[in-house]
Amino acid sequence: MQQTRKSVTIQDVAEAAGVSVSTVSRVLNDKDDVAAETYEKVQQVVHELGYVSSLAARGMRSRRTNVIGLIMPDVASPYSIEVLQGVNRAIAQLDYDLIVYTNGDVRKNASAYQESYFVSLLNGNVTDGVIVVTPAATNFSTTAPVVAIDPNNESPECPAIISTNLEGALQVMEYLIGLGHRRIGFITGRLELVSANLRLQGYKEGLAQVGIPYDETLIQVGDYTTETSLLCTRALLALENPPTAIFASNDMSAMGVYQAAEEMGKRIPRDLSVVGFDNLRESAFLDPKLTTIDQSIPEMGYIATELIVKLIKGENLDSILFHIPTKLVIRDSCRDME
């Protein structure tokens, strides 16, 4: 027989502790005008009864919940996990809790309207501020602070964290061209994001700097997923004059290149050189180990959390757009053509 447990109320705590409801409320909100003995007694009863104050109610009482929201497309993706690691490291050093929301879709099929709705629903009620990862929305209708990681607008309306994507892509192109590659395929990311467009721009500028003609057939539109990259790579390798190297816009896309190369009998790097972008932990465990661009993803999460806390506290920020430096990490997935 299933038993239902009645929720413990603040009135139950007050009765068990022999104090008023207002005294319990003051203890829960850490007011300093409660006697030490009473404070300890109420806290003991709260623990014994298992009373948990509603976040929404807490926010209504104090205008603060001490909770930060993190909204991301897919908590299971390696990219999201690394962002979460950085956020978690910052949270551990601060007096805040964390709520994570996801629509479970890394391709971001959810509309910008839905995303904006959830920010409005959480922010200022359940949470004191929200961090949004790779947002589909451009702006958010909320009076509480919002910080974006990898925004979809070069002039975001909220503070945002983004890596030096253009410079990182140029580093990749200079490296591959320096190895003697002239037919370089490129798999884009989600083109509604600034990061994807800047990486594409870096690819084009890298070719232009050394006078290599731009060939549209070497471009495949991806979405930062392995599954789509697999299809893109098949198309590139099926060309009459296929590329000798493929620059994938992120490491998850590079994994799709590996899969397609294997199924088509191409060995990396003997037959095909591959470079990614992210430096996910998994990139060092591919066979061969992936050459990639490190964009310090955990650091993005860490800095975003620091920024949202500053905004919650009413502090001013030095800038609205914060750039994370990128660097090329050379491993074993590329070969010298000369």
Secondary structure, DSSP 4 states (H G I P E B T S, - for coil): ----PPPP-HHHHHHHHTS-HHHHHHHHTT-S-S-HHHHHHHHHHHHHHT----HHHHHHHHS---EEEEEES-TTSHHHHHHHHHHHHHHHTTT-EEEEEE-S-TT--S-HHHHHHHHHHHBTTTBSEEEEES-S-S----SS-EEEES-SSSS-SS-EEEE-HHHHHHHHHHHHHHTT---EEEE---TTSHHHHHHHHHHHHHHHHTTPPP-GGGEE---S-HHHHHHHHHHHHTSSS--SEEEESSHHHHHHHHHHHHHTTPPTTTT-EEE-SB--GGGGGSSSPPBEEE--HHHHHHHHHHHHHHHHTTPPPS-SEEEEP-EEE--SS-----
